[in-house]
Amino acid sequence: MDASTSPHGYIHRKDDYLVRLRRIEGQARGLQRMVEEEQYCIDILTQVAAMTKALQSVSLGLLDEHLSHCVADAVAAGGDEADAKLKEASAAIARLVRS
């Protein structure tokens, strides 16, 4: 299955992801405001941690969708595409673990 012609695994939850990302965008604006207003460091760090957790949640959701849809389909088809999708997923997991 070609990634350019097949729907991505997250498509059925696209609106949920967009809502969550817009909320994260609002958190980022709130952090900017907190710094502009010279609020207490610990309060800012607490909000950074909350935003980081929210981004991690989105990342894990997308990764789960990718594994259960894109990777599973490629593995079922076999061949070079399966190897490529598994390597790609492994690299994505490594990036998430390092972040």
Secondary structure, 3 states (H helix, E strand, C coil): CCCCCCCCCCHHHHHHHHHHHHHHHHHHHHHHHHHHCCCCHHHHHHHHHHHHHHHHHHHHHHHHHHHHHHHHHHHHHCHHHHHHHHHHHHHHHHHHHHC
